[in-house]
Amino acid sequence: MATPTDYTQRAELFQAWLRVMGVDHAPELDLGTLTAIAEFVEAGRAPCAADAASFDRAPIATGDET
């Protein structure tokens, strides 16, 4: 895909990546993940099925686990 040039294309790509990450809103993600998504969007890379499979939302360790 070519680099998206208009706001609508970028917004659609960003929303597609949020769906792959399993969230509805960007603040639910950490800064590193948001930076990666921004780079994908800038490059015009849309998520595919393999991307969705690689972002399994495992629980975050809190240190309270026994």
C-alpha positions in Angstrom: 0.0 0.0 0.0 1.3 3.5 -0.8 1.9 5.9 2.0 -1.5 7.4 3.0 -1.8 11.0 2.3 -5.1 12.1 3.6 -6.4 12.2 7.1 -9.2 9.7 6.4 -6.9 7.0 5.2 -4.6 7.5 8.2 -7.6 7.4 10.6 -8.9 4.2 9.0 -5.5 2.5 9.3 -5.1 3.6 12.9 -8.6 2.3 13.8 -7.8 -1.0 12.1 -4.7 -1.4 14.2 -6.6 -0.6 17.4 -9.0 -3.3 16.5 -6.1 -5.8 16.0 -4.8 -4.8 19.4 -8.2 -5.5 21.0 -8.9 -2.0 22.2 -11.4 0.7 21.4 -9.3 3.8 22.4 -5.7 4.7 21.9 -5.1 5.6 25.6 -5.6 1.9 26.5 -2.2 1.2 24.9 1.3 1.9 26.1 3.5 4.5 24.3 5.7 1.9 22.6 2.7 0.2 21.0 1.3 3.5 19.9 4.6 4.4 18.4 4.7 1.2 16.5 1.2 1.7 15.2 2.1 5.3 14.1 5.0 3.9 12.1 2.8 1.2 10.5 0.3 3.9 9.5 3.0 6.2 8.2 4.2 3.4 6.0 0.7 2.6 4.9 0.8 -0.9 6.4 -2.6 -2.3 7.1 -3.0 -5.2 9.6 -3.5 -8.7 8.3 -4.7 -11.9 9.9 -1.1 -12.8 11.0 -0.8 -9.5 12.8 -4.0 -10.2 14.7 -2.8 -13.6 15.8 0.6 -12.3 17.0 -1.1 -9.7 19.3 -2.7 -12.1 21.7 -3.8 -10.0 24.7 -2.3 -12.0 27.5 -2.8 -10.7 31.0 -0.1 -8.3 32.3 1.8 -9.7 35.2 1.3 -7.6 38.3 3.6 -9.4 40.7 0.6 -10.6 42.8 0.4 -14.0 41.0 1.2 -17.1 43.1 
